[in-house]
Amino acid sequence: MKTRWRPDAWTAGAWLCALPALAAPIGDPDLWWHLNTARWMVGHHALPRTEAFSYTLAGTPWVDFEWLSQLVLYAVHAGAGMPGLWALKLAVLAAAGWALMRALSLSGASVSGRALALAFWAAALIPRSDARPEMFSLAAFAWLLWRLEAHGVGEARGSRMRSVLPLLSFAFFSLWANLH
């Protein structure tokens, strides 16, 4: 039996509760460090190997594991400025909330239960709901939860998806690891 997600009054209310967390203005000062790191990568056509932007750790060895998200943030900022970064943040966090709602729907959670879960998720998200590399991890984790739940209830069984799932999983986790 395939459970479909349908918007309703409870869900609409939950999304209204989530809106302040999703649409909060960008205020994290680390954003500028991420943008400067990406600008350095674009200018040097390389990943940084030593810390260049810290006063206390300048020159120390460094593995920039957030390089892909920094390049995405930089590209959006270069093309659309702060409004573009805000729109990206809103889209990524809304996609995470949507995937969470889909996973809860597949697990059999009631409409009011899904709405309550989304409201609690948004409240917990408020301190970290900024344009940061972690936003990509929030969306990736929610997507993974949704797809695992779909597999558990048999939504993907017998389809062509089963044969390409290992390849898609490898690509998904490779992308996720380099976003954050």
Disulfide bonds with the S-S distance in Angstrom:
none
